[in-house]
Amino acid sequence: MRLQSKNAKIYVAGHRGMVGRGIWHHLREAGYTNLVGRTSDELDLRDPHASRRFFEDEQPDFVVLAAARVGGILANDRYPADFLGDNLAIEQSVIQAAHEVGVERLVFLGSTCIYPKHAPQPMPEDSLLTGPLEPTNQWYAVAKIAGHKLCEGLHRQHGDDMVTLMPTNLYGPGDDFDLETSHVLPALLRKTHEAKSRKPSRPDGSDAPVTLWGSGEPKREFLYVDDLADAVRFVLETPEEEIHEVAPDGMLNVGVGEDLSINDLMTLIQDVVGHHGPVEHDESKPDGTPRKLVDTSRMDALGWTAQTSLRNGIEQTYDWYREHEEELIEA
């Protein structure tokens, strides 16, 4: 059942993270005021009993599952059991509780890392499980695949209205800028800013160099977080039969439909930051998947497209980073 009433109770799981916060603010701006959220200190979503009590007490009409343990290549490699175990536990706990109390619709947020390393480009939803995963993020990917399959299974077996959105690489205000755990765009934005800020500059007057992992040749697609929030609202408001007409498995890619190399991303970030210095490649580090561009034909058919250009999104993200730089470094 689609979202129609502005008074409907909507539970946003993970509302303090970058994605959940964006969804929360976007829904409020759209006039939905009956929003429910809990911090991880207030509710451990890995605990199925605590989650069930929460759902029984609050009785949400709609659920957006944006809570997850996330991180870049380095974090995935260092903490494989945590990325697999924590995400499986969160998904099982929340999705099962939503089923048991009979929510009207649940939107589960996955990730395009679920697709095979050498999936056809752009990647269609039906390429899922057709080949091996990228080893550097397989733990997170397996968990997200399981979450989608649980939603699909509950729809097939019990008729539950559950939809999975597979967003491409996300970025925006509130992103993780910790170089140990961040994804490529915020990591490069911070590195470039710090290289420009380093004093004194090099003897020739140029800024300090920025080190780029790998060859810089892999291509990536980037989606601004506010666009994903708009896609979530759009899907919540779309009739179930329209969604399943274009997506029988309940899975929808969310992207912008174009990508660029990491080297070209680096050039764009240098231009936004105003960095005039060399870029050095550390080719001892992995490249990851060669290309990740999603096929957005299903969302296109429903009538939704992203609105934020990559440059505009990076500029807004950089403004936010400079405003919060001191607290981010102290953290």
Helices and strands as residue ranges (DSSP letters): E 10-13, H 18-29, E 35-36, H 48-58, E 62-65, H 73-78, H 80-101, E 105-109, G 112-114, G 125-127, G 135-137, H 138-158, E 162-167, E 169-171, H 184-197, E 210-213, E 219-220, E 222-224, H 225-237, H 240-246, E 251-254, E 260-261, H 262-273, E 279-282, E 291-292, H 297-302, H 310-330
